[in-house]
Structures are given as C-alpha cells and as structure tokens.
Amino acid sequence: MGDTHLSQDDQKRIAAEAALAYVKDGMKVGLGTGSTAAHFVTALGRKAKEEGLSLSCVPTSEATAAQAADMGLKVVTLDDEPHLDVTVDGADELDKHLTLIKGGGGALLREKIVAFASTQMIVIADESKVVPVLGNFPLPVEVVPFGAQTTGTRILESGKLFGCEGAISMRTDEFGEPFCTDSNNFIFDWALGEIPDPKGLGHYLARLPGVVEHGLFLDIAHAALVGKADGTVETLRR
C-alpha cells in the first residue's frame, strides 16, 4: 500500500476493525482484555449503534465490562449466556500454529474460560506479536495466594522437564504489593526466552497444585487477524 507505515497501535486498530466481520446481529460475543481488545470494544460499540445490532457481550475483566457499558453494549455474565458465538481477544505472542501466550493484562483466567465457551476464538494482534517460537514474552501463571512462593518454586522446577529455564518473579502493582487479579489471585511472570514444547509445559502446569491457570492457550484460537505496518490485515488459520 505504497509508503504506508502504520504505528503499532494503528496495526492493532485495523486488526480489531477487521474482526467486526465475525459479528452478526443477535450474537453472543466474548470481549477480551488489553490494548488491542479495547480497540475492538470501541469499534463494536460503534457498529452496534450504527447498525442497530442486538448483542449480548461477556467481558473478561472488570475494565472491559466498564468500557463495554460505556460504549452502550449489553453486558451479561457467562452464567447468563454459557454458550458464546465468538470471542475476540488479543495476544501477547502467537506462533504459526495459533498457540498463544496471554495474560499480560492479568485476565488470563477469565479470558481462557470465555474463549473455551465460544464456538470460535478470533485473535487480533499487531505484527510484532507473531513469533517463530513462543517464550520471549514472559509466561504468566496465575496462582492462589496460599503458599504462592512454594508454588512458584514448583513452577520453576517444572521448566527443566520441558527444556526451558528462566527467572520467575511475582507480578507487583504500583505500590510494590502483589498484583491481584479480578479473581483475587496472584500472577508469576516466567521469563523463559523460548518454550520448545508449549503443549507439554502447559499440560504439566495445569496439574500443579496451587496453579489456577497458565497463559498458554493451546488449540483454542481458530483464526488470527494480524494488522501489518503496510496497512493490510493478514489472516492466519489453524
């Protein structure tokens, strides 16, 4: 597209706008969390108002719920609508198999629950998020507060079983206190560099006592819309 060179934020925006094609009148829609998902919520609110769409939206965080309500979208809970037509959400990293790392915004547990309840999950991202091997973005692992440091040690030890090692640290808030998720849990960020076996590591972490959820999304995403610097949007499918 000529000399077009979009910023990272504009790449997120065009990916989010492209995802509107997956939403039809009467649908039940899962809304992700994070900067890219926020672009989608804004675009969806405008589309719903302009076209008079009747939608029921399940947000994955309190922040997204507030934004959706501000945009005039009907916000419901997953218990109200347990089967969703589509969820649109961002990713911190994704590979060619559409395996994802998510959780940079601290909403990985609700994001995975909502995505799993959806007929399809559409990922939206800028081109910097597409990587050959996952792991450069630290892997978030959500844990219960009880015995959190012990759980963190168990998480760290598990990496050796799957060919990956790296420093692990508890996420903190602006006051230096442990970051608390909307579900009142803590998050460890695990700087692995590379994750050669995401499925093996993910399945192992899911069995560790104290681990609530991890940020590896395995065989959940159906397609990814990637906004590029040249102004195009590439569609990746699993």
N, C-alpha and C positions, 0 to 999 in steps of 0.2 A: 504493500500500500504506500508506495512512494517513500518519502522521507519520514513517515510516521514513526515516532518512538515514544510509546506511552510509558508513563511512570508506573511503578509497581502498584500503586493504589488504583490507577486507571485500568490496569490489567485485571485487577480484582473486580472492578466495577463492570467491565464488559463481560466477564465470565458470569457474574451474578445476573446481569440482564439477559444473557443467553439462556439461563436456566428457567426463565419465565415461560419458555415454550413447553416446559414439562407440567405446567399447572393449568388445569381447566376448571370451569365453573363446577361447584359442588364438591370439590376435592377436600380431603383432609390432609393437611400439609405439616410436616415436621420442620421446625425452624432451628437452624444451627446457632452456634455461638462463636463470636470472634469478629475481626475486622471485615473479612470477606463476607461472612454470613450477614453482617449488618447491612452491607450494600444490597444483599438480596431482600432483606426485610423491607428496606426502604422502597426498592423497585416493586416488590409485590404489593405493598400498601397502595402505591400509586396506580398500579394496574387494576387492583380490585376496585378502587374508587372510580377510575375512568370507565371501566367496563361493567361495573355493577356486579362483580363476581360475589358469589356466596361461598365463603371458605371457612373452614374450621382449622385453626392453627395451634399446634402443640409446640411450645418453646422448650429449649433445652437448658435454659438458665433464667434466673430472675431478671438479669439485664435484658435478655432477648424478649422476655414477656413484657417488660416495660416499654421497650421500643415498639413491639408489635401493637400494643394497645394504643400508643401514641399515634401510630400510623392508621388507626381505625380498623385494624384486623380483629376478627373474633378469636379470642384466646380461650382455649379449653385445655383440660388436662388429658393425659394419656388414659386415665381411667374413664373419662368421658368418651373418648374415641380410641379404643385399643388397637384398631387396625387402620393404619395410615396409607394413603395412596403414594406419597412421595415425601422424602426428606431431602432438603437441600442444605449442605453444610460445607464448610471449608476444611482444609487440612494443613498441617504444619509441614508434612512431607508426603509424597506419594511416589510409588515406582510404577513400572510398566504393567505390573500385574494388578494395579489398583489396591495394593496393600498400603495402608496409611499409618502415619503417626499423627495422633490428635491429642489434644489436652493442654496445649499451650495457654488456652484461656481458662483452664481449670474446670471445664464442664464435661470431661471425658465420660464420666459415668452416665449422666443423663443423655449425652449425645449418642452413646452406644445403645442404650435402652430404646431411644426413639428411632434410631436407624434400623434396629432389629425388628421393630414393629411395623416397618414400612415395606410396601411392595417393591419399591426401588429407592436407592440412595444415590443422589446426584452430588458429586463433589465439585466445588468451584474453587479455582486457585489461580494465582499468577504463575508465570512460567518458572520462577525461581524455586517453586515447591516440588517440581518434578526432578527426581534424582535417580541415578542408576542403582544405588544401594542405600537402603534406609539406615539412619543412625546418626547423621551429622546433627540433626535436631535432637536435643536430649529427650529421652523417652520418659513421659510422665507415668507414674504408677501411684494410684490412689490407695491409701491405707486407712484403717481405723486408727484413731488416736491411741487406743490402749496398746502398749508395747510397740509403739511405732518405730523406735530406734532398733529394736530387735528384729522387727520385720524388715527394716532397711538393710540390716546385715544379711538376712536370708536372701533378699533380692540380689544384693551384690554378689553373694556366693554363687547364685544360680547362673550368672553370666558365663562362668568358666565352663559350664556344661555345654554351652552353645557357641563357643569360640568368640566370645566378646567380653571385654573388660573395660571398665571406666569408672570415674569418680561418681559418687552418688551424693546428692545433697537435698535436704528438706527445703521445699519452697517456703519463702517467708513473705510477709506483707510489708507495707511501707513502714511499719513500726518495728520490724525485725522479729515479729512473732510468727509462728507457723501459719501459713496461708490455710484458711479454712474454706472448703468447698460449700456449695449450696446444700449439700447433704451432710455437712459438718464432719467431713473427713480431712485428712492431710494428704499432701502430694510430695512424693520424691521425684526429682528430676535426675535421670541417669544418663550421663554423657558417655556414650559408647563409641562414637565415631562411625562404626559400621555394625550392622546386625546381619550376619550372613544367613541366619536361619530364623526369620521372624515368626514363622508358624510354631516351630519347636519352642522358642523362648516364650511366645505368647501363651501357648497351652500350659507350659510349666508354671508361669507366673500366676495363671488363673487358679491353680491348685494350691498355692501357698497360703496357709492360714494368716489372716491379717491383711492380705491384699484384697481390696474391694473390686478394683478393675485396673486394667492397664491401657495405655494409649495406642496399642497395636490394633488396628481394625483389619481383620482377616476375612476375606471373602464376603464382605458386606457391601462395598460400593459396587454399583452397576455401571456407572459411567463417570467420567471426569471432564469438565469443561475448563480448559486452560486458556486464560487470557494471555496474549503474547504482545511483545513490545511493538510489533508491526501493526497492531490493531485487529488482528484476526483472533478467532477463538478455535482452538483445536479440541476435538472430541476424542477421548480415549475410552476404550471399552474393554471390559474383562472377558 
